[in-house]
Amino acid sequence: MFGTIMHGPGDVRFEQVEDLKILKPTDAIIKLSVTCVCGSDLWPYRGLQPNEGPAHMGHEYCGLLLTPLPRSDRMKGKRQSVRGDQTGGQ
Ligand SMILES: [Zn+2]
């Protein structure tokens, strides 16, 4: 799969990354329909905040849930929106 990765100030690349894996029962895989760059990404992009190495960008998005959530199979295949504080950054 591809991801948008910030390597350092002003250095953002759309590149091949490792496929996602379900590691915990609370993990889910969502096929993104739309996403954006958050204002919090602009600080390290501009070099005004430390960048701790390559990091995924775009932590607020909408898409289709591809894996069932542990508490509800009903949501699989439905559209989801995710807040930045609910993601693991990938
Ligand atoms: Zn955000």
PDB file of the backbone (N, CA, C, O) and the ligand in Angstrom, with CONECT records:
HET     ZN  A 101       1
ATOM      1  N   MET A   1       0.838  -1.172   0.000  1.00  0.00           N
ATOM      2  CA  MET A   1       0.000   0.000   0.000  1.00  0.00           C
ATOM      3  C   MET A   1       0.887   1.240   0.000  1.00  0.00           C
ATOM      4  O   MET A   1       2.093   1.164   0.236  1.00  0.00           O
ATOM      5  N   PHE A   2       0.255   2.390  -0.272  1.00  0.00           N
ATOM      6  CA  PHE A   2       0.992   3.649  -0.282  1.00  0.00           C
ATOM      7  C   PHE A   2       0.569   4.505   0.912  1.00  0.00           C
ATOM      8  O   PHE A   2      -0.550   4.376   1.409  1.00  0.00           O
ATOM      9  N   GLY A   3       1.458   5.369   1.362  1.00  0.00           N
ATOM     10  CA  GLY A   3       1.165   6.275   2.456  1.00  0.00           C
ATOM     11  C   GLY A   3       1.859   7.603   2.227  1.00  0.00           C
ATOM     12  O   GLY A   3       2.822   7.695   1.465  1.00  0.00           O
ATOM     13  N   THR A   4       1.360   8.625   2.893  1.00  0.00           N
ATOM     14  CA  THR A   4       1.987   9.947   2.844  1.00  0.00           C
ATOM     15  C   THR A   4       2.850  10.080   4.093  1.00  0.00           C
ATOM     16  O   THR A   4       2.341  10.092   5.214  1.00  0.00           O
ATOM     17  N   ILE A   5       4.146  10.180   3.892  1.00  0.00           N
ATOM     18  CA  ILE A   5       5.111  10.114   4.988  1.00  0.00           C
ATOM     19  C   ILE A   5       5.918  11.408   5.058  1.00  0.00           C
ATOM     20  O   ILE A   5       6.448  11.877   4.051  1.00  0.00           O
ATOM     21  N   MET A   6       6.005  11.986   6.276  1.00  0.00           N
ATOM     22  CA  MET A   6       6.859  13.157   6.494  1.00  0.00           C
ATOM     23  C   MET A   6       8.215  12.659   7.000  1.00  0.00           C
ATOM     24  O   MET A   6       8.312  12.033   8.056  1.00  0.00           O
ATOM     25  N   HIS A   7       9.248  12.950   6.227  1.00  0.00           N
ATOM     26  CA  HIS A   7      10.604  12.524   6.597  1.00  0.00           C
ATOM     27  C   HIS A   7      11.351  13.607   7.356  1.00  0.00           C
ATOM     28  O   HIS A   7      12.317  13.316   8.062  1.00  0.00           O
ATOM     29  N   GLY A   8      10.920  14.844   7.220  1.00  0.00           N
ATOM     30  CA  GLY A   8      11.574  15.955   7.892  1.00  0.00           C
ATOM     31  C   GLY A   8      10.909  17.238   7.432  1.00  0.00           C
ATOM     32  O   GLY A   8       9.991  17.191   6.613  1.00  0.00           O
ATOM     33  N   PRO A   9      11.347  18.386   7.938  1.00  0.00           N
ATOM     34  CA  PRO A   9      10.745  19.651   7.532  1.00  0.00           C
ATOM     35  C   PRO A   9      10.754  19.818   6.013  1.00  0.00           C
ATOM     36  O   PRO A   9      11.803  19.745   5.372  1.00  0.00           O
ATOM     37  N   GLY A  10       9.562  20.046   5.447  1.00  0.00           N
ATOM     38  CA  GLY A  10       9.426  20.265   4.015  1.00  0.00           C
ATOM     39  C   GLY A  10       9.631  19.021   3.156  1.00  0.00           C
ATOM     40  O   GLY A  10       9.638  19.125   1.930  1.00  0.00           O
ATOM     41  N   ASP A  11       9.795  17.866   3.756  1.00  0.00           N
ATOM     42  CA  ASP A  11      10.090  16.630   3.020  1.00  0.00           C
ATOM     43  C   ASP A  11       8.953  15.623   3.223  1.00  0.00           C
ATOM     44  O   ASP A  11       9.001  14.794   4.131  1.00  0.00           O
ATOM     45  N   VAL A  12       7.927  15.707   2.359  1.00  0.00           N
ATOM     46  CA  VAL A  12       6.765  14.811   2.417  1.00  0.00           C
ATOM     47  C   VAL A  12       6.760  13.976   1.151  1.00  0.00           C
ATOM     48  O   VAL A  12       6.867  14.504   0.044  1.00  0.00           O
ATOM     49  N   ARG A  13       6.634  12.660   1.323  1.00  0.00           N
ATOM     50  CA  ARG A  13       6.676  11.739   0.172  1.00  0.00           C
ATOM     51  C   ARG A  13       5.465  10.807   0.208  1.00  0.00           C
ATOM     52  O   ARG A  13       5.041  10.354   1.271  1.00  0.00           O
ATOM     53  N   PHE A  14       4.918  10.531  -0.987  1.00  0.00           N
ATOM     54  CA  PHE A  14       3.873   9.521  -1.153  1.00  0.00           C
ATOM     55  C   PHE A  14       4.597   8.273  -1.618  1.00  0.00           C
ATOM     56  O   PHE A  14       5.088   8.225  -2.745  1.00  0.00           O
ATOM     57  N   GLU A  15       4.668   7.257  -0.759  1.00  0.00           N
ATOM     58  CA  GLU A  15       5.551   6.137  -1.055  1.00  0.00           C
ATOM     59  C   GLU A  15       4.976   4.812  -0.561  1.00  0.00           C
ATOM     60  O   GLU A  15       4.020   4.775   0.214  1.00  0.00           O
ATOM     61  N   GLN A  16       5.585   3.730  -1.033  1.00  0.00           N
ATOM     62  CA  GLN A  16       5.189   2.384  -0.627  1.00  0.00           C
ATOM     63  C   GLN A  16       5.510   2.199   0.858  1.00  0.00           C
ATOM     64  O   GLN A  16       6.609   2.530   1.302  1.00  0.00           O
ATOM     65  N   VAL A  17       4.555   1.674   1.620  1.00  0.00           N
ATOM     66  CA  VAL A  17       4.761   1.369   3.029  1.00  0.00           C
ATOM     67  C   VAL A  17       4.274  -0.051   3.296  1.00  0.00           C
ATOM     68  O   VAL A  17       3.597  -0.652   2.462  1.00  0.00           O
ATOM     69  N   GLU A  18       4.619  -0.572   4.450  1.00  0.00           N
ATOM     70  CA  GLU A  18       4.226  -1.932   4.826  1.00  0.00           C
ATOM     71  C   GLU A  18       2.697  -2.034   4.939  1.00  0.00           C
ATOM     72  O   GLU A  18       2.052  -1.116   5.447  1.00  0.00           O
ATOM     73  N   ASP A  19       2.120  -3.140   4.471  1.00  0.00           N
ATOM     74  CA  ASP A  19       0.678  -3.348   4.614  1.00  0.00           C
ATOM     75  C   ASP A  19       0.277  -3.373   6.091  1.00  0.00           C
ATOM     76  O   ASP A  19       1.049  -3.797   6.952  1.00  0.00           O
ATOM     77  N   LEU A  20      -0.929  -2.915   6.362  1.00  0.00           N
ATOM     78  CA  LEU A  20      -1.424  -2.873   7.731  1.00  0.00           C
ATOM     79  C   LEU A  20      -1.741  -4.268   8.241  1.00  0.00           C
ATOM     80  O   LEU A  20      -2.089  -5.161   7.468  1.00  0.00           O
ATOM     81  N   LYS A  21      -1.616  -4.448   9.555  1.00  0.00           N
ATOM     82  CA  LYS A  21      -1.953  -5.720  10.199  1.00  0.00           C
ATOM     83  C   LYS A  21      -2.810  -5.412  11.424  1.00  0.00           C
ATOM     84  O   LYS A  21      -2.639  -4.381  12.074  1.00  0.00           O
ATOM     85  N   ILE A  22      -3.716  -6.305  11.721  1.00  0.00           N
ATOM     86  CA  ILE A  22      -4.491  -6.215  12.953  1.00  0.00           C
ATOM     87  C   ILE A  22      -3.629  -6.798  14.072  1.00  0.00           C
ATOM     88  O   ILE A  22      -3.299  -7.983  14.038  1.00  0.00           O
ATOM     89  N   LEU A  23      -3.260  -5.985  15.060  1.00  0.00           N
ATOM     90  CA  LEU A  23      -2.407  -6.429  16.159  1.00  0.00           C
ATOM     91  C   LEU A  23      -3.179  -6.557  17.465  1.00  0.00           C
ATOM     92  O   LEU A  23      -2.854  -7.398  18.303  1.00  0.00           O
ATOM     93  N   LYS A  24      -4.220  -5.709  17.642  1.00  0.00           N
ATOM     94  CA  LYS A  24      -4.985  -5.716  18.885  1.00  0.00           C
ATOM     95  C   LYS A  24      -6.461  -5.851  18.545  1.00  0.00           C
ATOM     96  O   LYS A  24      -6.868  -5.487  17.442  1.00  0.00           O
ATOM     97  N   PRO A  25      -7.280  -6.369  19.471  1.00  0.00           N
ATOM     98  CA  PRO A  25      -8.717  -6.518  19.187  1.00  0.00           C
ATOM     99  C   PRO A  25      -9.414  -5.198  18.865  1.00  0.00           C
ATOM    100  O   PRO A  25     -10.480  -5.199  18.249  1.00  0.00           O
ATOM    101  N   THR A  26      -8.841  -4.106  19.262  1.00  0.00           N
ATOM    102  CA  THR A  26      -9.463  -2.808  19.005  1.00  0.00           C
ATOM    103  C   THR A  26      -8.995  -2.180  17.694  1.00  0.00           C
ATOM    104  O   THR A  26      -9.452  -1.093  17.342  1.00  0.00           O
ATOM    105  N   ASP A  27      -8.089  -2.847  16.958  1.00  0.00           N
ATOM    106  CA  ASP A  27      -7.608  -2.320  15.676  1.00  0.00           C
ATOM    107  C   ASP A  27      -8.662  -2.520  14.592  1.00  0.00           C
ATOM    108  O   ASP A  27      -9.484  -3.432  14.678  1.00  0.00           O
ATOM    109  N   ALA A  28      -8.635  -1.680  13.590  1.00  0.00           N
ATOM    110  CA  ALA A  28      -9.515  -1.804  12.429  1.00  0.00           C
ATOM    111  C   ALA A  28      -8.757  -1.296  11.207  1.00  0.00           C
ATOM    112  O   ALA A  28      -7.863  -0.458  11.320  1.00  0.00           O
ATOM    113  N   ILE A  29      -9.125  -1.810  10.044  1.00  0.00           N
ATOM    114  CA  ILE A  29      -8.544  -1.324   8.796  1.00  0.00           C
ATOM    115  C   ILE A  29      -9.652  -0.627   8.019  1.00  0.00           C
ATOM    116  O   ILE A  29     -10.710  -1.205   7.771  1.00  0.00           O
ATOM    117  N   ILE A  30      -9.395   0.632   7.634  1.00  0.00           N
ATOM    118  CA  ILE A  30     -10.366   1.467   6.921  1.00  0.00           C
ATOM    119  C   ILE A  30      -9.765   1.859   5.581  1.00  0.00           C
ATOM    120  O   ILE A  30      -8.664   2.407   5.526  1.00  0.00           O
ATOM    121  N   LYS A  31     -10.494   1.577   4.488  1.00  0.00           N
ATOM    122  CA  LYS A  31     -10.075   2.025   3.161  1.00  0.00           C
ATOM    123  C   LYS A  31     -10.474   3.488   3.020  1.00  0.00           C
ATOM    124  O   LYS A  31     -11.662   3.809   3.003  1.00  0.00           O
ATOM    125  N   LEU A  32      -9.491   4.374   2.919  1.00  0.00           N
ATOM    126  CA  LEU A  32      -9.774   5.805   2.949  1.00  0.00           C
ATOM    127  C   LEU A  32     -10.468   6.294   1.684  1.00  0.00           C
ATOM    128  O   LEU A  32     -10.110   5.914   0.569  1.00  0.00           O
ATOM    129  N   SER A  33     -11.460   7.139   1.883  1.00  0.00           N
ATOM    130  CA  SER A  33     -12.124   7.832   0.780  1.00  0.00           C
ATOM    131  C   SER A  33     -11.586   9.254   0.668  1.00  0.00           C
ATOM    132  O   SER A  33     -11.291   9.734  -0.427  1.00  0.00           O
ATOM    133  N   VAL A  34     -11.462   9.924   1.819  1.00  0.00           N
ATOM    134  CA  VAL A  34     -10.915  11.279   1.863  1.00  0.00           C
ATOM    135  C   VAL A  34     -10.105  11.449   3.144  1.00  0.00           C
ATOM    136  O   VAL A  34     -10.397  10.827   4.165  1.00  0.00           O
ATOM    137  N   THR A  35      -9.100  12.288   3.075  1.00  0.00           N
ATOM    138  CA  THR A  35      -8.329  12.638   4.260  1.00  0.00           C
ATOM    139  C   THR A  35      -7.794  14.054   4.047  1.00  0.00           C
ATOM    140  O   THR A  35      -8.037  14.667   3.008  1.00  0.00           O
ATOM    141  N   CYS A  36      -7.078  14.557   5.018  1.00  0.00           N
ATOM    142  CA  CYS A  36      -6.538  15.902   4.905  1.00  0.00           C
ATOM    143  C   CYS A  36      -5.273  15.998   5.741  1.00  0.00           C
ATOM    144  O   CYS A  36      -4.939  15.095   6.508  1.00  0.00           O
ATOM    145  N   VAL A  37      -4.594  17.092   5.574  1.00  0.00           N
ATOM    146  CA  VAL A  37      -3.461  17.388   6.435  1.00  0.00           C
ATOM    147  C   VAL A  37      -3.993  18.222   7.587  1.00  0.00           C
ATOM    148  O   VAL A  37      -4.659  19.235   7.373  1.00  0.00           O
ATOM    149  N   CYS A  38      -3.702  17.799   8.797  1.00  0.00           N
ATOM    150  CA  CYS A  38      -4.164  18.509   9.991  1.00  0.00           C
ATOM    151  C   CYS A  38      -3.219  19.684  10.284  1.00  0.00           C
ATOM    152  O   CYS A  38      -2.043  19.657   9.923  1.00  0.00           O
ATOM    153  N   GLY A  39      -3.745  20.677  10.924  1.00  0.00           N
ATOM    154  CA  GLY A  39      -2.922  21.812  11.335  1.00  0.00           C
ATOM    155  C   GLY A  39      -1.765  21.384  12.225  1.00  0.00           C
ATOM    156  O   GLY A  39      -0.712  22.023  12.228  1.00  0.00           O
ATOM    157  N   SER A  40      -1.958  20.286  12.995  1.00  0.00           N
ATOM    158  CA  SER A  40      -0.872  19.818  13.864  1.00  0.00           C
ATOM    159  C   SER A  40       0.306  19.273  13.055  1.00  0.00           C
ATOM    160  O   SER A  40       1.427  19.210  13.562  1.00  0.00           O
ATOM    161  N   ASP A  41       0.057  18.873  11.780  1.00  0.00           N
ATOM    162  CA  ASP A  41       1.154  18.407  10.922  1.00  0.00           C
ATOM    163  C   ASP A  41       2.017  19.563  10.431  1.00  0.00           C
ATOM    164  O   ASP A  41       3.170  19.360  10.049  1.00  0.00           O
ATOM    165  N   LEU A  42       1.463  20.777  10.441  1.00  0.00           N
ATOM    166  CA  LEU A  42       2.193  21.914   9.878  1.00  0.00           C
ATOM    167  C   LEU A  42       3.376  22.337  10.739  1.00  0.00           C
ATOM    168  O   LEU A  42       4.358  22.867  10.218  1.00  0.00           O
ATOM    169  N   TRP A  43       3.298  22.113  12.045  1.00  0.00           N
ATOM    170  CA  TRP A  43       4.413  22.520  12.921  1.00  0.00           C
ATOM    171  C   TRP A  43       5.680  21.756  12.573  1.00  0.00           C
ATOM    172  O   TRP A  43       6.701  22.394  12.317  1.00  0.00           O
ATOM    173  N   PRO A  44       5.676  20.422  12.549  1.00  0.00           N
ATOM    174  CA  PRO A  44       6.917  19.724  12.147  1.00  0.00           C
ATOM    175  C   PRO A  44       7.249  19.940  10.674  1.00  0.00           C
ATOM    176  O   PRO A  44       8.425  19.935  10.310  1.00  0.00           O
ATOM    177  N   TYR A  45       6.239  20.130   9.812  1.00  0.00           N
ATOM    178  CA  TYR A  45       6.513  20.372   8.390  1.00  0.00           C
ATOM    179  C   TYR A  45       7.313  21.659   8.216  1.00  0.00           C
ATOM    180  O   TYR A  45       8.208  21.735   7.374  1.00  0.00           O
ATOM    181  N   ARG A  46       6.983  22.664   9.016  1.00  0.00           N
ATOM    182  CA  ARG A  46       7.691  23.945   8.927  1.00  0.00           C
ATOM    183  C   ARG A  46       8.992  23.956   9.737  1.00  0.00           C
ATOM    184  O   ARG A  46       9.741  24.932   9.692  1.00  0.00           O
ATOM    185  N   GLY A  47       9.261  22.881  10.473  1.00  0.00           N
ATOM    186  CA  GLY A  47      10.471  22.820  11.289  1.00  0.00           C
ATOM    187  C   GLY A  47      10.339  23.540  12.605  1.00  0.00           C
ATOM    188  O   GLY A  47      11.343  23.808  13.265  1.00  0.00           O
ATOM    189  N   LEU A  48       9.098  23.866  13.013  1.00  0.00           N
ATOM    190  CA  LEU A  48       8.867  24.591  14.266  1.00  0.00           C
ATOM    191  C   LEU A  48       8.647  23.640  15.444  1.00  0.00           C
ATOM    192  O   LEU A  48       8.523  24.076  16.589  1.00  0.00           O
ATOM    193  N   GLN A  49       8.601  22.337  15.152  1.00  0.00           N
ATOM    194  CA  GLN A  49       8.418  21.313  16.188  1.00  0.00           C
ATOM    195  C   GLN A  49       9.301  20.130  15.783  1.00  0.00           C
ATOM    196  O   GLN A  49       9.425  19.841  14.592  1.00  0.00           O
ATOM    197  N   PRO A  50       9.910  19.447  16.741  1.00  0.00           N
ATOM    198  CA  PRO A  50      10.787  18.329  16.374  1.00  0.00           C
ATOM    199  C   PRO A  50      10.034  17.263  15.569  1.00  0.00           C
ATOM    200  O   PRO A  50       8.873  16.967  15.850  1.00  0.00           O
ATOM    201  N   ASN A  51      10.707  16.697  14.571  1.00  0.00           N
ATOM    202  CA  ASN A  51      10.172  15.585  13.792  1.00  0.00           C
ATOM    203  C   ASN A  51      10.973  14.355  14.189  1.00  0.00           C
ATOM    204  O   ASN A  51      12.193  14.318  14.031  1.00  0.00           O
ATOM    205  N   GLU A  52      10.280  13.355  14.703  1.00  0.00           N
ATOM    206  CA  GLU A  52      10.964  12.169  15.212  1.00  0.00           C
ATOM    207  C   GLU A  52      11.076  11.089  14.135  1.00  0.00           C
ATOM    208  O   GLU A  52      10.696   9.939  14.357  1.00  0.00           O
ATOM    209  N   GLY A  53      11.587  11.458  13.000  1.00  0.00           N
ATOM    210  CA  GLY A  53      11.797  10.476  11.941  1.00  0.00           C
ATOM    211  C   GLY A  53      10.588  10.338  11.048  1.00  0.00           C
ATOM    212  O   GLY A  53       9.621  11.082  11.208  1.00  0.00           O
ATOM    213  N   PRO A  54      10.614   9.403  10.104  1.00  0.00           N
ATOM    214  CA  PRO A  54       9.477   9.238   9.200  1.00  0.00           C
ATOM    215  C   PRO A  54       8.184   8.993   9.982  1.00  0.00           C
ATOM    216  O   PRO A  54       8.136   8.151  10.878  1.00  0.00           O
ATOM    217  N   ALA A  55       7.132   9.748   9.625  1.00  0.00           N
ATOM    218  CA  ALA A  55       5.843   9.630  10.315  1.00  0.00           C
ATOM    219  C   ALA A  55       4.710   9.733   9.298  1.00  0.00           C
ATOM    220  O   ALA A  55       4.767  10.540   8.370  1.00  0.00           O
ATOM    221  N   HIS A  56       3.686   8.909   9.481  1.00  0.00           N
ATOM    222  CA  HIS A  56       2.498   8.980   8.630  1.00  0.00           C
ATOM    223  C   HIS A  56       1.788  10.304   8.867  1.00  0.00           C
ATOM    224  O   HIS A  56       1.761  10.811   9.989  1.00  0.00           O
ATOM    225  N   MET A  57       1.209  10.866   7.799  1.00  0.00           N
ATOM    226  CA  MET A  57       0.422  12.098   7.905  1.00  0.00           C
ATOM    227  C   MET A  57      -1.046  11.770   7.633  1.00  0.00           C
ATOM    228  O   MET A  57      -1.361  10.713   7.087  1.00  0.00           O
ATOM    229  N   GLY A  58      -1.925  12.667   8.012  1.00  0.00           N
ATOM    230  CA  GLY A  58      -3.345  12.500   7.722  1.00  0.00           C
ATOM    231  C   GLY A  58      -4.032  11.616   8.730  1.00  0.00           C
ATOM    232  O   GLY A  58      -4.328  10.462   8.422  1.00  0.00           O
ATOM    233  N   HIS A  59      -4.299  12.110   9.924  1.00  0.00           N
ATOM    234  CA  HIS A  59      -4.880  11.287  10.978  1.00  0.00           C
ATOM    235  C   HIS A  59      -6.359  11.585  11.194  1.00  0.00           C
ATOM    236  O   HIS A  59      -6.920  11.160  12.203  1.00  0.00           O
ATOM    237  N   GLU A  60      -7.003  12.295  10.289  1.00  0.00           N
ATOM    238  CA  GLU A  60      -8.449  12.525  10.333  1.00  0.00           C
ATOM    239  C   GLU A  60      -8.971  12.230   8.938  1.00  0.00           C
ATOM    240  O   GLU A  60      -8.518  12.823   7.960  1.00  0.00           O
ATOM    241  N   TYR A  61      -9.930  11.309   8.848  1.00  0.00           N
ATOM    242  CA  TYR A  61     -10.315  10.840   7.525  1.00  0.00           C
ATOM    243  C   TYR A  61     -11.683  10.158   7.565  1.00  0.00           C
ATOM    244  O   TYR A  61     -12.252   9.928   8.632  1.00  0.00           O
ATOM    245  N   CYS A  62     -12.191   9.843   6.374  1.00  0.00           N
ATOM    246  CA  CYS A  62     -13.428   9.074   6.222  1.00  0.00           C
ATOM    247  C   CYS A  62     -13.128   7.925   5.265  1.00  0.00           C
ATOM    248  O   CYS A  62     -12.287   8.045   4.374  1.00  0.00           O
ATOM    249  N   GLY A  63     -13.831   6.807   5.464  1.00  0.00           N
ATOM    250  CA  GLY A  63     -13.631   5.679   4.574  1.00  0.00           C
ATOM    251  C   GLY A  63     -14.535   4.524   4.925  1.00  0.00           C
ATOM    252  O   GLY A  63     -15.442   4.649   5.747  1.00  0.00           O
ATOM    253  N   LEU A  64     -14.270   3.378   4.279  1.00  0.00           N
ATOM    254  CA  LEU A  64     -15.064   2.175   4.502  1.00  0.00           C
ATOM    255  C   LEU A  64     -14.325   1.241   5.445  1.00  0.00           C
ATOM    256  O   LEU A  64     -13.132   0.987   5.281  1.00  0.00           O
ATOM    257  N   LEU A  65     -15.045   0.737   6.431  1.00  0.00           N
ATOM    258  CA  LEU A  65     -14.470  -0.214   7.376  1.00  0.00           C
ATOM    259  C   LEU A  65     -14.333  -1.571   6.691  1.00  0.00           C
ATOM    260  O   LEU A  65     -15.327  -2.142   6.243  1.00  0.00           O
ATOM    261  N   LEU A  66     -13.103  -2.090   6.607  1.00  0.00           N
ATOM    262  CA  LEU A  66     -12.843  -3.369   5.927  1.00  0.00           C
ATOM    263  C   LEU A  66     -12.799  -4.542   6.884  1.00  0.00           C
ATOM    264  O   LEU A  66     -13.007  -5.682   6.472  1.00  0.00           O
ATOM    265  N   THR A  67     -12.529  -4.283   8.161  1.00  0.00           N
ATOM    266  CA  THR A  67     -12.462  -5.362   9.149  1.00  0.00           C
ATOM    267  C   THR A  67     -13.525  -5.118  10.206  1.00  0.00           C
ATOM    268  O   THR A  67     -13.825  -3.967  10.525  1.00  0.00           O
ATOM    269  N   PRO A  68     -14.100  -6.182  10.753  1.00  0.00           N
ATOM    270  CA  PRO A  68     -15.117  -5.977  11.779  1.00  0.00           C
ATOM    271  C   PRO A  68     -14.505  -5.464  13.076  1.00  0.00           C
ATOM    272  O   PRO A  68     -13.384  -5.831  13.427  1.00  0.00           O
ATOM    273  N   LEU A  69     -15.225  -4.636  13.770  1.00  0.00           N
ATOM    274  CA  LEU A  69     -14.812  -4.211  15.096  1.00  0.00           C
ATOM    275  C   LEU A  69     -15.247  -5.289  16.083  1.00  0.00           C
ATOM    276  O   LEU A  69     -16.234  -5.980  15.833  1.00  0.00           O
ATOM    277  N   PRO A  70     -14.537  -5.449  17.192  1.00  0.00           N
ATOM    278  CA  PRO A  70     -14.835  -6.558  18.111  1.00  0.00           C
ATOM    279  C   PRO A  70     -16.250  -6.519  18.677  1.00  0.00           C
ATOM    280  O   PRO A  70     -16.824  -7.564  18.981  1.00  0.00           O
ATOM    281  N   ARG A  71     -16.804  -5.343  18.816  1.00  0.00           N
ATOM    282  CA  ARG A  71     -18.122  -5.245  19.447  1.00  0.00           C
ATOM    283  C   ARG A  71     -19.264  -5.179  18.451  1.00  0.00           C
ATOM    284  O   ARG A  71     -20.427  -5.217  18.851  1.00  0.00           O
ATOM    285  N   SER A  72     -18.955  -5.079  17.132  1.00  0.00           N
ATOM    286  CA  SER A  72     -20.048  -4.920  16.187  1.00  0.00           C
ATOM    287  C   SER A  72     -19.642  -5.306  14.770  1.00  0.00           C
ATOM    288  O   SER A  72     -18.880  -4.581  14.131  1.00  0.00           O
ATOM    289  N   ASP A  73     -20.140  -6.442  14.265  1.00  0.00           N
ATOM    290  CA  ASP A  73     -19.933  -6.826  12.871  1.00  0.00           C
ATOM    291  C   ASP A  73     -20.788  -5.971  11.944  1.00  0.00           C
ATOM    292  O   ASP A  73     -20.518  -5.889  10.746  1.00  0.00           O
ATOM    293  N   ARG A  74     -21.806  -5.343  12.489  1.00  0.00           N
ATOM    294  CA  ARG A  74     -22.744  -4.578  11.665  1.00  0.00           C
ATOM    295  C   ARG A  74     -22.075  -3.449  10.921  1.00  0.00           C
ATOM    296  O   ARG A  74     -22.558  -3.038   9.866  1.00  0.00           O
ATOM    297  N   MET A  75     -20.969  -2.933  11.443  1.00  0.00           N
ATOM    298  CA  MET A  75     -20.341  -1.750  10.871  1.00  0.00           C
ATOM    299  C   MET A  75     -19.460  -2.067   9.674  1.00  0.00           C
ATOM    300  O   MET A  75     -19.086  -1.156   8.935  1.00  0.00           O
ATOM    301  N   LYS A  76     -19.111  -3.360   9.457  1.00  0.00           N
ATOM    302  CA  LYS A  76     -18.233  -3.699   8.345  1.00  0.00           C
ATOM    303  C   LYS A  76     -18.873  -3.261   7.029  1.00  0.00           C
ATOM    304  O   LYS A  76     -20.052  -3.519   6.787  1.00  0.00           O
ATOM    305  N   GLY A  77     -18.094  -2.600   6.187  1.00  0.00           N
ATOM    306  CA  GLY A  77     -18.577  -2.126   4.899  1.00  0.00           C
ATOM    307  C   GLY A  77     -19.302  -0.797   4.976  1.00  0.00           C
ATOM    308  O   GLY A  77     -19.698  -0.255   3.944  1.00  0.00           O
ATOM    309  N   LYS A  78     -19.487  -0.259   6.172  1.00  0.00           N
ATOM    310  CA  LYS A  78     -20.159   1.032   6.335  1.00  0.00           C
ATOM    311  C   LYS A  78     -19.125   2.149   6.349  1.00  0.00           C
ATOM    312  O   LYS A  78     -17.950   1.931   6.645  1.00  0.00           O
ATOM    313  N   ARG A  79     -19.584   3.333   6.026  1.00  0.00           N
ATOM    314  CA  ARG A  79     -18.702   4.497   6.043  1.00  0.00           C
ATOM    315  C   ARG A  79     -18.415   4.909   7.483  1.00  0.00           C
ATOM    316  O   ARG A  79     -19.289   4.870   8.349  1.00  0.00           O
ATOM    317  N   GLN A  80     -17.158   5.307   7.715  1.00  0.00           N
ATOM    318  CA  GLN A  80     -16.715   5.712   9.035  1.00  0.00           C
ATOM    319  C   GLN A  80     -15.992   7.041   8.943  1.00  0.00           C
ATOM    320  O   GLN A  80     -15.364   7.337   7.927  1.00  0.00           O
ATOM    321  N   SER A  81     -16.073   7.834   9.979  1.00  0.00           N
ATOM    322  CA  SER A  81     -15.196   8.989  10.098  1.00  0.00           C
ATOM    323  C   SER A  81     -14.421   8.825  11.391  1.00  0.00           C
ATOM    324  O   SER A  81     -14.949   8.314  12.379  1.00  0.00           O
ATOM    325  N   VAL A  82     -13.171   9.257  11.385  1.00  0.00           N
ATOM    326  CA  VAL A  82     -12.285   9.023  12.512  1.00  0.00           C
ATOM    327  C   VAL A  82     -11.636  10.330  12.926  1.00  0.00           C
ATOM    328  O   VAL A  82     -11.113  11.078  12.099  1.00  0.00           O
ATOM    329  N   ARG A  83     -11.681  10.588  14.222  1.00  0.00           N
ATOM    330  CA  ARG A  83     -11.012  11.773  14.768  1.00  0.00           C
ATOM    331  C   ARG A  83      -9.536  11.461  14.966  1.00  0.00           C
ATOM    332  O   ARG A  83      -9.144  10.299  15.082  1.00  0.00           O
ATOM    333  N   GLY A  84      -8.728  12.505  15.003  1.00  0.00           N
ATOM    334  CA  GLY A  84      -7.298  12.345  15.165  1.00  0.00           C
ATOM    335  C   GLY A  84      -6.905  11.633  16.436  1.00  0.00           C
ATOM    336  O   GLY A  84      -5.897  10.927  16.448  1.00  0.00           O
ATOM    337  N   ASP A  85      -7.666  11.791  17.515  1.00  0.00           N
ATOM    338  CA  ASP A  85      -7.283  11.161  18.776  1.00  0.00           C
ATOM    339  C   ASP A  85      -7.686   9.688  18.834  1.00  0.00           C
ATOM    340  O   ASP A  85      -7.453   9.034  19.851  1.00  0.00           O
ATOM    341  N   GLN A  86      -8.285   9.150  17.767  1.00  0.00           N
ATOM    342  CA  GLN A  86      -8.674   7.742  17.741  1.00  0.00           C
ATOM    343  C   GLN A  86      -7.743   6.892  16.879  1.00  0.00           C
ATOM    344  O   GLN A  86      -7.955   5.687  16.749  1.00  0.00           O
ATOM    345  N   THR A  87      -6.736   7.494  16.301  1.00  0.00           N
ATOM    346  CA  THR A  87      -5.880   6.756  15.369  1.00  0.00           C
ATOM    347  C   THR A  87      -4.541   6.452  15.978  1.00  0.00           C
ATOM    348  O   THR A  87      -4.105   7.090  16.936  1.00  0.00           O
ATOM    349  N   GLY A  88      -3.889   5.449  15.394  1.00  0.00           N
ATOM    350  CA  GLY A  88      -2.525   5.135  15.785  1.00  0.00           C
ATOM    351  C   GLY A  88      -1.525   5.774  14.858  1.00  0.00           C
ATOM    352  O   GLY A  88      -0.332   5.478  14.925  1.00  0.00           O
ATOM    353  N   GLY A  89      -2.002   6.656  13.983  1.00  0.00           N
ATOM    354  CA  GLY A  89      -1.104   7.352  13.078  1.00  0.00           C
ATOM    355  C   GLY A  89      -0.822   6.606  11.794  1.00  0.00           C
ATOM    356  O   GLY A  89       0.060   7.010  11.035  1.00  0.00           O
ATOM    357  N   GLN A  90      -1.533   5.545  11.528  1.00  0.00           N
ATOM    358  CA  GLN A  90      -1.322   4.814  10.279  1.00  0.00           C
ATOM    359  C   GLN A  90      -2.652   4.563   9.624  1.00  0.00           C
ATOM    360  O   GLN A  90      -2.709   3.959   8.553  1.00  0.00           O
TER     361      GLN A  90
HETATM  362 ZN    ZN A 101      -5.490  16.534  13.681  1.00  0.00          ZN2+
END
